């Protein structure tokens, strides 16, 4: 525990700077934006942020009245980013550096040496993703550096107990705490009704829509999603499938849909700024990843009353109990996933019960207000004797 001599002057707010990439608008970025909006309302904290890419995250934080310095990582090496961050933070009296991904974690460790008395908190939004070849070798080296930095952090926030267990093998267990993601319930609102949302996606009223949303990357296993789609279509020709998101797998997935003969039934929607309008058009959110942290799209879909069928991975079972708030699958067989989806379609009463239970679960346990209160308490605890 840090010594109480680190404590700020009595009555003065604790200055906290978040370090975050902002290279996309995805789950971690949505979480950071919501968290900082809530923390900014607290008089005991004074927030700022260093964002390594221009874009929506920086815009959202600036709109919330948070001091933001954008340092485009595409135009600056690590040391230049560090020196510009130091210049931005000079005179701000920052006591806590809060980082969110590996590059920012290393930046926080570097800045700490130049900001006397500062402490480091980091949030682990997920587990390291597996890569092969040269990319895998590079990520293993980065992972080693990241673990080295983690051992010197003052606190590690894991967004699930699953992630916490992983990091207690690296960092002293008393430094690792689970604080789950939360959503700003008042912001999870579509701008159109369900019928309008479906019409905008080119769907007919009788269509049964299975959708997913997220990065189009190997860990998300969208090949599993498409193979599940093929099995569903063998039994129910009304089914349609939608994939929202962008990433390196797009062309491979398009080719797979063609090879499976389902390309006319699958829509690749790309990045959607109106994701709530997309989610409300779904009958079922289908999650097929090999691993997840605590997906924001899961919490958002449950909040909107959308049924969820998912593989039992990562932090998802910490939100959903099988048969209560959604359906969980232990198998990696797309035919089994399809069978569970079809069983759900055949039971309207179960769908209604799970939709209500899922929404209640999110409102009771995964609000951003609760998440922000726990993060603020963690900050304050670092300065208690």
Buried (B, 14 or more C-beta within 10 A) or exposed (E): EBEEEBBBEEEEBBBBBBBBBBBBBBBBBBBBBBBBBBBBEBEEBBBBBBBBBBBBBBBBBBEBEBBBBBBBBEEBEEEEBBBBBBEBBEEBBBBBBBBBBBBBBBBBBBBBEEBEEBBBBBBBBBBBBEBEEEEEEEBEEBEEEBBEBBEEBBBBBBBBBBBBEBBBEBBEEEBBBBBBBBBBBEBBEBEBEBEBBBBEBEBEEEBBBBBBBBBBBBBBBBBBBBBBBBBBBEEEEEBBBBBBBBBEBBEEBBEBBEEBEBBEBBBBBEEBEEBBBBBBBBBBBBBBBBBBBBBBBBBBBBBBBBBBBBBEBBBBBBBBEBEEBBBBBEEEBBEBBBBBBBEBBEEEEBBEBBBEBBBEBBEEEBBBBBBBBBBBEBBBEBBEE
